[in-house]
Amino acid sequence: MIKTKNIHKSYGNLEVLKGISIEIAPSEIVSIVGASGAGKTTLLHIIGTLDRYDQGEVIINNQNIKGFNDQKLSDFRNRNIGFVFQFHHLLPEFTALENVCIPAFIAGKGRGEAEKRAKELLDMLGLAGRLEHKPSELSGGEQQRVAVARALVNNPAVVLADEPSGNLDSKSSEELHRLFFSLRENLGQTFVIVTHNTELANMADRKLTIKDGMIGNN
């Protein structure tokens, strides 16, 4: 589902990634760990097509994204990749339902189709009674579940999560961790999770450690 070959990335004179090659199978849950500044988020952003790499190849869902222009990358990202960040980035003026629908609207789906899918996901995530609530009316755990639903609304092949439980209390973190595995069982998505949370990292099918811009298996 995801393959990177010899990925290098520098910012000025700072070489962050020094030749990273990984393969992640369909429906696999992989965690990426390492010290702060090791390059975890940089790698995740490159896999997610949010950042360009200097050298190497990225293949997602059998498509080599090398040479894609910005518009093609944006369309590819919208249809194939879902994102869950530490900060949920919900739009405060919109309801939970409206926030989840936004990527579907960007993909050109009609309101009826988008809302039907959004309601199904919010119901699956235990938020059926919170559709019309705005983010300020939701708990931190509920807001992050809305963000997960938003990541899933276009049925992406890959879900990338960057410190998804970083702002949650231990109970909400545990619920979110269980949720990822439940979603994999029900929907078959591939998950790549950057985390400092040891429990979540160890629950994954495989744990990759980045150190000094290189990667190894645990």
N, C-alpha and C positions, 0 to 999 in steps of 0.2 A: 504493500500500500504506500509506503514511504521509503525512498532510497536516496541517500546522499552519498556522493563520491568525492572525496578529497576536498572538502569545503574549507576554503581559507577566507578570513575576513579581518581587515585591519581598519582602525580609525586613526588616520595620520600615521605616526610611527609606532602605534601600539597594535601589535598583532594579537587579536583576541582568539580567533580560531585558527588552528595550525594543521589542517588536513584531516577533517572529520568525515569518516565514512560509517554509515549505519544503515541497517535494513530493518524495517518494522512491518510485520505481517498484518493482513486484514484482521480486524477485531481484536488486535493485541492491545493491552494496556501497558505502556512503558513509562516509567518515571525517570526523570533526569535530575541528578543531585550534584552538588559541588559547592565550594565556598563562594561567597559573594564575589562578583567580579570575574568568575571563572569562565563566563561565556554562555551560561545556560539560556538566558533570555535571548541573547543574540542568535543562538542556534534555533530557538523556537521561532523567532521572528523570520528567520531565513526559510525555515520549513513552511511557515505560514505565508510566505511571499510578501511580508510586510517590509522586509529589508533585502537589499541586493547583496550578493556575495562577490568576492573578488576573483575567485577561481574555484573550479569544480562543477558539479552537476547536482541538481535536485529533481527527482522524479516523484510525482505524486499521482496516485491512481492511474498509473501507466502513462502519464503525460510528463514529458521533459519540459520544464518551464523556462529553460534557457532561451533567450531571444524573444520572450513575450514582451510586448510593449506595456506601458502602464495600464491602458484600458483593458487589454486582454488579461493581464494579471488580476485586475480588479474584478472582472467578470468571473474568472476562474476561482478566485478566492471566495466570492459571494456564493458560488454554487457548490463548492467542494470542501470548504473548510469552515468550521465553527470555532469561535474563540470564547474562552472564559478567563477573565483577568482577576487579579487580586481585588481591584476596585471595579465594581460591577458596571460602571459607566451607563447606568440607566438614565434616560432623559427625564428630568424631574416633572416636566409639565404633562407627561403622557401617563396613561394608566399602564398597569402590568400587561394587559392584553395588547395595547397599542405598541408598547416597547418590544414585545415579542414579534409583532407583525412587521416591524420595520425592514429587516433583511429580506423578507418575502416580497414586500412592495418594491424594494430595490431590484429584486430579481424579475420584476414584471408580473408578479402574480396578482390576480384580482382580489378585492377585499374579502369576498365570500370564502374563497379558497384559503387565503392567508389566515383569516379569523378561525376557520374550522380547524386548521392544523394547530394554531396557537392555543386554542381552547383544549384540544386533545392533550397537548404537551403539559399545559398548566394543570390540567386535571391529573395527569400521570404523576406530576411532581407535588401533588397535594395542595394545589393552590386554586382549586375550582371556585372557592368562595371569595377569592381576592382579585378577580379579573379587573374590576373597576377601581381598584385601589391604586393610588399613586405611590411612587417609591418611598416618600416620607411617611406613608401610613403602613409600611411593611417593616418587619424586623430585618436585621442583617442577614440572617439565614434565608428568609423569604426573598429578599432582594437578590441574593446570589442564585437562588433557584429560578427566579425570573430570568436572570442572565444566562443560566444553563438552557432554559427553554428557548431563548432567543438564539443561542448558538446552534440549536437543533432544528430550527423551524424550516430550513431549506434541505433537510435530510442530508447533511454533509457526510462525506465518506470519512473525514478526519475531524476530531475535536482536539484543539490545542488549549491547554490550561496552564496559566502562569501564576503560580502561588495562589490557587483558587480558594484555599481556606485560610489565607494569611490574615484576613481581617475578621475571622469568625471565632466565636467562643468554642470551647472544646466539644460541646454537645452538637452545635451546628456543623462543626468540622466533621465530626463522625458521621452525621447524617449525609453530608455532601459526599464524603468518601464512599459510603455505601451506595449512594445514588449513581455514581459513575459506573460501578460494577453492575448495578441493576440495568442501567441504560445499555451497557454493552450486551447483556444477555437478551434484552428485549429488542434492541434496534440494530445491533451488530456494528456500531461505530468503532473506529480505531481511536484510542486516546493516547496523547503524549502529554505528560504532566510534569512541569518544572515545579519542584517543591523543596522547602526546607523541613517539611513535616515528615519525620522519620517513619511514623506509622503508615501514612499514605504511601510513601516511597516503597516501603517493604511489602505493601499489599499488591503492588503491581506484578504483572507477569514477569517483568524484567526490569532491572534497575541499571541505568547507565550513569557513570560518574565522570564528570568533566574536571580535569585538573591540568592547569597550564596549557589550556587550549586544545588538549587532546582528550580522547574518550576511551573508557574501558568498561567492561561488563562486570557486574557484581552478581 
